[in-house]
Amino acid sequence: MRKAFLILSCMVASFQAKADEGMWTIYNLPPQVYEIMQNEGFSMTYNDLYYGETALKNAVVNFSGYCSGVVVSPDGLVFTNHHCGFEAIRSHSTVEHDYMLNGFYAKTYEEELPNKDMFVSFMVDQADITDRLVKLGIEGMSNYKRAVLIDSITNVLTDSVKRIDKTLRVNVDPFYEGNRYYATTYQDFTDLRLVFTIPKSMGKFGGETDNWMWPRQTCDFSVFRIYADPKTNGPAEYSKDNVPYHPKRWAKVSMQGYKDGDFAMTIGYPGSTERYLSSYGIKQMRDAENAVRAQVRGVKQEVMIKHMRASEAVRIKYDSKYAQSSNYWKNSIGMNKCIDSIGRVFQPCPQGGWRRHRGEGAERQPQEAVLPV
């Protein structure tokens, strides 16, 4: 499960845009960071950002455990990335109605398409339980015993919140390379329906040639709607009787654009980072993980694409699997290229490798995008 972070980029009015960047959990946003945000134009209170039913964090969702999304309407519309919705789009596609290739939009609620094994998770609460785990001896445990302890604590905490609300659950995750442990309470909605997707030529423009190389100019979005129990407005298994979910907070889409000096930030669930790895860990990642992954997936994709090009039905069946495989095939290639560019002075690459300081000729390779709110 991905972890919730606020990714901050404060834009300062000047002839050349300047960004003060960083990534923090919004649960315990450092006061110094919040002060910088205010100085750069952030006008909301911290309570408006995190606490209460109408907090901004409540408009942001973990999308199916592998992406981020944002609720943008009082009727539960959710925007996420195009590739995050790609498997759902593929699952509804046929040779006669290829929504991956040609796009799709539902004109009415009745035309919206339900999806198996998809969900959105709202973060209800987060708490630091490091001291509790330290008292139980987690620091001296083996990896196996540590995992057993975390699983046990997770079950205890989940049972506790379910006595209050049966739709809640708890995840316990290590943060900062295991130096802190946070317990996060989530509420999952499992009735998620496809509303809109753009054609593949726009949503995946540039393909793997551009992927993990530089920020791509693509229409990288798809639109879903959350459905809820008509009586409680809460989570419910799929039913034709469910109704659009009515959130207490959603992010309004501005049609006014932006101007130089506007404040900007992103809240979402980015992928994991290896920025705390030792030099030995980096060498293992390069030689025993990335190189092998790129080689194996390259062979796998050659087999897949041969049959996909020979049959439209096969292409539709495997297009999403091919995209998933090629995404981290290209990631591994790009990360190793970045590691190989290490000079005398180096610092973390965005996706977890390492790069030289600015001005020494190294590439900067972007993370998977998360949606702005």
C-alpha positions as CSV (number, residue, x, y, z in Angstrom):
1,M,0.0,0.0,0.0
2,R,1.4,3.4,-0.9
3,K,2.0,6.0,1.7
4,A,0.4,9.5,1.8
5,F,2.8,12.4,1.3
6,L,2.6,16.0,0.5
7,I,4.9,17.0,-2.3
8,L,5.6,20.7,-2.2
9,S,6.7,22.9,-4.9
10,C,6.6,26.6,-4.0
11,M,6.7,28.8,-7.1
12,V,8.4,32.2,-6.6
13,A,7.5,35.0,-9.0
14,S,10.6,35.8,-11.1
15,F,11.9,35.7,-14.6
16,Q,12.8,32.1,-14.1
17,A,10.6,29.9,-11.9
18,K,12.2,28.7,-8.7
19,A,11.0,25.8,-6.6
20,D,11.6,24.9,-3.0
21,E,10.8,21.2,-3.1
22,G,10.5,18.3,-0.6
23,M,8.2,15.5,0.5
24,W,6.5,15.1,3.9
25,T,3.7,13.2,5.5
26,I,0.8,15.6,6.1
27,Y,0.0,14.0,9.4
28,N,3.1,15.6,11.0
29,L,4.0,18.4,8.6
30,P,7.0,20.2,10.2
31,P,6.1,23.8,11.3
32,Q,9.0,25.2,9.4
33,V,7.7,23.7,6.2
34,Y,4.2,25.0,6.9
35,E,5.7,28.5,7.5
36,I,7.4,28.3,4.1
37,M,4.2,27.3,2.5
38,Q,2.4,30.3,4.0
39,N,5.2,32.7,2.9
40,E,4.8,31.4,-0.7
41,G,1.1,31.9,-0.8
42,F,-0.6,28.9,0.9
43,S,-3.7,30.4,2.6
44,M,-5.3,27.4,4.3
45,T,-4.8,26.6,8.0
46,Y,-3.2,23.3,8.9
47,N,-6.5,22.1,10.3
48,D,-8.0,22.7,6.8
49,L,-5.2,20.6,5.3
50,Y,-5.4,17.6,7.6
51,Y,-8.0,17.6,10.4
52,G,-11.7,17.3,10.3
53,E,-14.2,15.9,7.8
54,T,-13.8,18.8,5.3
55,A,-9.9,18.7,5.3
56,L,-8.2,18.8,2.0
57,K,-6.6,15.3,2.6
58,N,-10.1,13.9,2.4
59,A,-10.4,14.7,-1.3
60,V,-7.3,12.6,-2.1
61,V,-7.5,8.8,-2.4
62,N,-5.2,5.9,-2.7
63,F,-6.3,4.4,-6.0
64,S,-6.4,0.6,-5.9
65,G,-3.2,0.4,-3.8
66,Y,-0.9,1.5,-6.7
67,C,-1.8,5.1,-7.7
68,S,-3.2,8.4,-6.5
69,G,-6.5,10.0,-7.3
70,V,-8.5,13.1,-6.4
71,V,-12.2,13.5,-5.9
72,V,-13.4,16.5,-8.0
73,S,-17.2,16.6,-7.7
74,P,-20.0,16.3,-5.1
75,D,-21.1,13.2,-6.9
76,G,-17.9,11.2,-6.4
77,L,-16.0,11.7,-9.6
78,V,-12.3,10.7,-9.3
79,F,-9.5,11.7,-11.5
80,T,-6.4,9.4,-11.7
81,N,-3.7,8.7,-14.2
82,H,-4.5,7.1,-17.6
83,H,-2.2,4.2,-16.9
84,C,-3.7,3.7,-13.4
85,G,-7.1,3.1,-15.1
86,F,-5.7,1.2,-18.1
87,E,-6.5,-2.4,-16.8
88,A,-10.1,-1.3,-16.2
89,I,-10.3,0.2,-19.6
90,R,-8.8,-2.9,-21.2
91,S,-11.2,-5.2,-19.3
92,H,-14.2,-3.5,-21.0
93,S,-12.6,-3.5,-24.4
94,T,-13.4,-5.8,-27.3
95,V,-12.3,-5.9,-31.0
96,E,-15.7,-4.3,-31.8
97,H,-15.5,-1.7,-29.0
98,D,-11.9,-1.0,-28.3
99,Y,-12.0,1.6,-25.5
100,M,-8.2,1.5,-25.1
101,L,-7.7,2.5,-28.7
102,N,-10.7,4.9,-29.2
103,G,-11.6,6.1,-25.7
104,F,-14.9,6.0,-23.8
105,Y,-17.4,8.2,-22.0
106,A,-20.6,7.5,-20.2
107,K,-23.5,9.9,-21.0
108,T,-25.5,8.7,-18.0
109,Y,-25.0,7.1,-14.6
110,E,-26.4,3.9,-16.1
111,E,-23.7,3.7,-18.8
112,E,-20.8,3.9,-16.3
113,L,-18.9,0.6,-16.2
114,P,-18.3,-1.4,-13.0
115,N,-14.9,-2.9,-12.3
116,K,-13.8,-5.9,-10.4
117,D,-10.9,-5.8,-7.9
118,M,-10.7,-2.0,-7.9
119,F,-11.1,0.4,-4.9
120,V,-10.3,3.8,-3.5
121,S,-9.0,4.3,0.0
122,F,-9.6,7.5,2.0
123,M,-7.1,8.1,4.8
124,V,-9.1,8.7,7.9
125,D,-6.3,9.1,10.5
126,Q,-2.6,8.5,11.0
127,A,-0.6,8.0,14.2
128,D,3.0,7.4,15.1
129,I,3.3,4.1,17.0
130,T,7.1,3.8,17.0
131,D,7.4,4.0,20.8
132,R,4.9,1.3,21.3
133,L,6.8,-1.0,18.9
134,V,10.1,-0.2,20.5
135,K,8.8,-1.2,23.9
136,L,7.8,-4.5,22.3
137,G,11.4,-5.0,21.2
138,I,11.1,-4.4,17.4
139,E,14.6,-2.9,17.1
140,G,16.3,-6.2,18.0
141,M,14.1,-8.5,16.0
142,S,14.9,-10.4,12.8
143,N,13.0,-9.4,9.7
144,Y,10.7,-12.4,10.1
145,K,9.8,-11.6,13.7
146,R,9.4,-7.9,12.9
147,A,6.9,-8.8,10.2
148,V,5.0,-11.0,12.6
149,L,4.9,-8.3,15.2
150,I,3.6,-5.7,12.7
151,D,1.0,-8.1,11.4
152,S,-0.2,-8.8,15.0
153,I,-0.4,-5.0,15.9
154,T,-2.2,-4.4,12.6
155,N,-4.8,-7.0,13.4
156,V,-5.3,-5.6,17.0
157,L,-5.7,-2.0,15.7
158,T,-8.0,-3.1,12.9
159,D,-10.2,-5.0,15.3
160,S,-10.3,-1.9,17.5
161,V,-11.5,0.5,14.8
162,K,-13.9,-2.0,13.3
163,R,-15.8,-2.0,16.7
164,I,-16.4,1.7,16.0
165,D,-17.0,1.5,12.2
166,K,-16.9,-1.9,10.4
167,T,-15.9,-0.2,7.1
168,L,-12.5,0.9,8.6
169,R,-9.1,-0.9,8.6
170,V,-5.6,-0.1,9.7
171,N,-2.2,-0.5,8.0
172,V,1.1,-0.3,9.9
173,D,4.0,0.8,7.7
174,P,7.6,1.7,8.3
175,F,8.6,5.2,7.3
176,Y,12.1,6.7,6.9
177,E,13.8,3.3,6.3
178,G,12.2,1.8,9.4
179,N,13.1,4.6,11.8
180,R,9.4,5.4,12.4
181,Y,6.2,3.4,12.2
182,Y,2.9,4.9,11.4
183,A,-0.6,3.3,11.8
184,T,-2.9,4.6,9.1
185,T,-6.7,4.2,9.3
186,Y,-8.4,3.8,5.9
187,Q,-11.9,3.5,4.6
188,D,-12.2,1.5,1.3
189,F,-14.9,2.0,-1.4
190,T,-15.0,-1.0,-3.7
191,D,-17.8,0.0,-6.1
192,L,-15.8,2.0,-8.7
193,R,-17.1,2.7,-12.2
194,L,-15.4,3.9,-15.3
195,V,-16.8,7.2,-16.6
196,F,-14.3,8.6,-19.1
197,T,-11.0,7.8,-20.9
198,I,-9.2,9.5,-23.7
199,P,-7.9,7.5,-26.8
200,K,-4.7,5.6,-26.2
201,S,-2.8,7.8,-28.7
202,M,-3.3,10.7,-26.3
203,G,-3.1,8.9,-22.9
204,K,0.1,7.0,-23.8
205,F,1.6,9.5,-26.2
206,G,5.4,8.9,-26.4
207,G,5.1,5.3,-25.1
208,E,8.1,3.6,-23.6
209,T,10.4,5.7,-25.7
210,D,9.7,8.7,-23.5
211,N,8.8,6.9,-20.3
212,W,11.1,7.6,-17.3
213,M,13.2,10.0,-19.4
214,W,11.6,13.4,-18.9
215,P,8.2,14.9,-18.0
216,R,5.9,13.9,-20.9
217,Q,3.2,16.1,-22.4
218,T,0.4,13.5,-22.4
219,C,-3.3,13.5,-21.5
220,D,-2.4,11.2,-18.7
221,F,-5.8,10.9,-16.9
222,S,-8.9,8.7,-16.7
223,V,-12.1,9.3,-14.8
224,F,-14.0,7.0,-12.4
225,R,-16.9,7.5,-10.0
226,I,-17.3,6.1,-6.5
227,Y,-20.6,4.5,-5.6
228,A,-22.0,4.1,-2.1
229,D,-24.8,2.5,-0.1
230,P,-27.9,4.6,-0.8
231,K,-28.9,4.6,2.9
232,T,-25.5,5.4,4.6
233,N,-23.4,7.0,1.9
234,G,-20.8,4.6,3.0
235,P,-18.8,1.7,1.4
236,A,-20.8,-1.1,-0.2
237,E,-20.2,-4.0,-2.5
238,Y,-21.3,-3.5,-6.1
239,S,-25.0,-3.3,-6.5
240,K,-27.2,-1.7,-9.2
241,D,-29.0,0.0,-6.3
242,N,-25.9,1.9,-5.2
243,V,-25.8,5.6,-5.8
244,P,-22.9,8.1,-6.5
245,Y,-20.9,8.8,-3.3
246,H,-21.3,12.3,-1.9
247,P,-18.0,13.4,-0.3
248,K,-17.8,16.1,2.4
249,R,-14.7,17.5,0.6
250,W,-13.8,17.6,-3.0
251,A,-11.2,19.5,-5.0
252,K,-12.7,22.0,-7.3
253,V,-11.3,22.2,-10.8
254,S,-10.3,25.8,-11.6
255,M,-11.0,27.1,-15.1
256,Q,-8.9,30.2,-14.4
257,G,-5.5,28.7,-15.1
258,Y,-2.5,30.0,-13.1
259,K,0.0,32.9,-13.2
260,D,3.6,33.4,-12.3
261,G,4.2,33.2,-8.6
262,D,1.1,31.0,-7.8
263,F,1.6,28.4,-5.0
264,A,1.5,24.8,-6.1
265,M,1.6,21.5,-4.3
266,T,0.6,17.8,-4.7
267,I,-0.9,15.5,-2.2
268,G,-0.8,11.8,-3.1
269,Y,0.6,8.3,-2.6
270,P,4.0,8.2,-4.4
271,G,6.0,5.1,-4.9
272,S,8.7,4.0,-2.5
273,T,12.2,5.4,-2.5
274,E,15.6,3.9,-2.0
275,R,17.3,7.2,-1.0
276,Y,18.6,5.7,2.3
277,L,20.4,2.8,0.6
278,S,24.1,2.3,1.3
279,S,26.6,2.0,-1.5
280,Y,26.4,-1.8,-1.1
281,G,22.6,-1.6,-1.5
282,I,22.9,0.5,-4.6
283,K,25.4,-1.9,-6.2
284,Q,23.0,-4.8,-5.4
285,M,20.0,-2.9,-6.9
286,R,22.0,-2.1,-10.0
287,D,23.5,-5.5,-10.7
288,A,21.2,-8.1,-9.0
289,E,17.9,-6.3,-9.5
290,N,17.7,-3.7,-12.2
291,A,19.9,-5.4,-14.7
292,V,18.1,-8.8,-14.3
293,R,14.7,-7.2,-14.3
294,A,15.4,-5.4,-17.6
295,Q,16.8,-8.5,-19.2
296,V,14.0,-10.8,-18.2
297,R,11.2,-8.4,-19.0
298,G,12.8,-7.5,-22.3
299,V,12.6,-11.2,-23.3
300,K,9.0,-11.5,-22.0
301,Q,7.9,-8.4,-23.9
302,E,9.3,-9.7,-27.2
303,V,7.2,-12.8,-26.9
304,M,4.1,-10.8,-25.9
305,I,4.4,-8.2,-28.7
306,K,4.9,-10.8,-31.4
307,H,1.5,-12.3,-30.7
308,M,-0.2,-9.0,-29.9
309,R,0.8,-7.7,-33.4
310,A,-0.6,-10.8,-35.0
311,S,-4.1,-10.7,-33.4
312,E,-6.3,-7.8,-32.3
313,A,-8.0,-10.0,-29.7
314,V,-4.7,-11.0,-28.2
315,R,-3.5,-7.4,-28.2
316,I,-6.5,-6.3,-26.2
317,K,-6.1,-9.2,-23.8
318,Y,-2.4,-8.5,-23.1
319,D,-2.1,-4.7,-23.6
320,S,-2.3,-3.9,-19.9
321,K,0.1,-6.7,-18.9
322,Y,2.5,-5.5,-21.5
323,A,2.3,-1.9,-20.3
324,Q,2.9,-3.0,-16.7
325,S,5.9,-5.1,-17.6
326,S,7.4,-2.4,-19.9
327,N,6.9,0.4,-17.3
328,Y,9.5,-1.1,-14.8
329,W,11.6,-2.5,-17.6
330,K,12.2,1.0,-18.7
331,N,12.5,2.2,-15.1
332,S,15.3,-0.3,-14.4
333,I,17.2,0.8,-17.5
334,G,16.8,4.5,-16.7
335,M,17.8,4.0,-13.0
336,N,21.0,2.1,-13.9
337,K,21.8,4.8,-16.4
338,C,21.5,7.3,-13.6
339,I,23.6,5.2,-11.2
340,D,26.3,4.9,-13.8
341,S,26.5,8.7,-14.1
342,I,27.6,9.0,-10.5
343,G,30.5,11.4,-10.0
344,R,32.6,12.3,-7.0
345,V,29.6,14.1,-5.5
346,F,26.2,12.5,-5.7
347,Q,22.7,12.8,-4.3
348,P,19.5,10.7,-4.6
349,C,17.7,10.4,-8.0
350,P,13.9,11.1,-7.7
351,Q,13.1,7.4,-8.4
352,G,15.5,6.1,-5.9
353,G,18.9,5.8,-7.7
354,W,21.6,8.5,-7.5
355,R,22.6,11.4,-9.7
356,R,25.3,14.1,-9.8
357,H,24.6,17.5,-8.5
358,R,23.1,19.9,-11.0
359,G,25.6,21.1,-13.5
360,E,27.6,17.9,-13.7
361,G,25.8,16.5,-16.7
362,A,23.6,13.9,-15.1
363,E,20.0,13.3,-16.1
364,R,17.1,13.8,-13.8
365,Q,14.4,11.1,-14.3
366,P,10.9,11.8,-13.1
367,Q,8.8,9.8,-10.6
368,E,5.4,8.4,-11.7
369,A,3.1,11.4,-11.7
370,V,0.5,12.0,-8.9
371,L,-2.4,14.2,-9.5
372,P,-2.5,17.9,-8.4
373,V,-5.3,19.1,-6.1
